[in-house]
């Protein structure tokens, strides 16, 4: 099922900023934990950031902490600042029933959007 739609990817210079947005097509997803994953060629998909359905709790990968911010309103957004070439990857929006399930069985995935950071 394609219930999540990402937008905002593209090419950005190192040190620059970019905002990704994820729109959910089903209203019941408002009660799901949501987050952003990324996958670079030849690497495992990894969790970048996650946010509770209420928007009151967030989690970040150590590599992006202080640079990326996840927010939740009508869309789930990932504000990416101070971008580095190693941030280059396909970024996927994801939704799960709870925090432990996010990224595993039962996860809903967006189609992915390419983010390329040039040096």
N, C-alpha and C positions, 0 to 999 in steps of 0.2 A: 504494500500500500504506500502510495506517495502522498502523505499528508502534510509534509513539510517542504517549503520552498525557500531556498537561500538566494540572496542577492548581495551585490556589493563587492565581489571579487574583482581582480584585475592586476595590473602591474603598478608597482610603487617603488620609489627610490628608498634605499636604506636610510633610516632615520625618519622616514615619513610616517604618515598615519593612514588608516583605512578603517571603515566601519562595515561590518557584515550584518545582515539582517535575515532573520528567519521568520516566515509567516506560516502559521498553522491554519489549515483549512477546516479543522473540526473543533468546535468550541469545547468539547470535553478534554482536549489537550491542555486546557488552562489549569487543570489539577495535576498535571504531570511534572515531574522533574525534567528539566531540559538543559541541554548543554551543547558545546561545540567540541568536536574532535577534529584532528587533522592527520593526514597521511602523506608522507613524502615518498617518492619512488624508492623502492627497495627497503622501506622501513615499515614498522608496525603502526597501525592506527593508534593514536594516543589521545587521551582526554586533555583538552586545553582548559576548559572552564565549564562549570555547571552551576545551576541556580535552582533553588527550591521554587515550588509553584507559587508561593506567596511573595517571592522576591526578597525574602528576608535573610536567606543564607546562600553563600556562594563558596565555590572552591576553585582554585587555580593551580595549574601546573607550576612548579617552581621556576621553570624557564621563562614564564610569562608574567609572573607575579610582579606587580608594580608597573607593568607596561600595558597589559590588557585589562579591560573591564567588561564584565557581562551584566546586562540589565534586562529587565523583563517588563513589558507593558503590553500593548497590542501585538508587538513582535518581540522576539528575543534577539537582542543585539550584542555584538562583540566589537567593542571599540579597541582598536589595536594601534598603539603608539610606539614610537622608537623602534620601528620594525628593523629586523636584521635579515640578512640573506638566509639564515638557517630557519626562519619562519616560513619559508617557501614550502607550500604543500597544497593539497586539496583539502578544503575545510568543509566539514559536514555538520549540519544541525542534527540533533538527536533528541528523542523524548522517551522517557521510561516511567514505569509505575513508581519506582523508588530509586534512591541513590545507588544502592548496591546493584540493581538491575540495569542501570544505565550503561549502554554499550554492549550488553549481552543479549540473551534470549528475550524476545519480546520487544526489543528496541525498535522504534520507528526512526527511519533515516531520511534525510533530505538527499537530493541528487548530487550535492557537492558543488563547490565553487572554487576555482583556481585562484590562489594568491601567490604572486611572484614578486619577490623583493630583490631588486637589482643592487649590485655593489658598485 
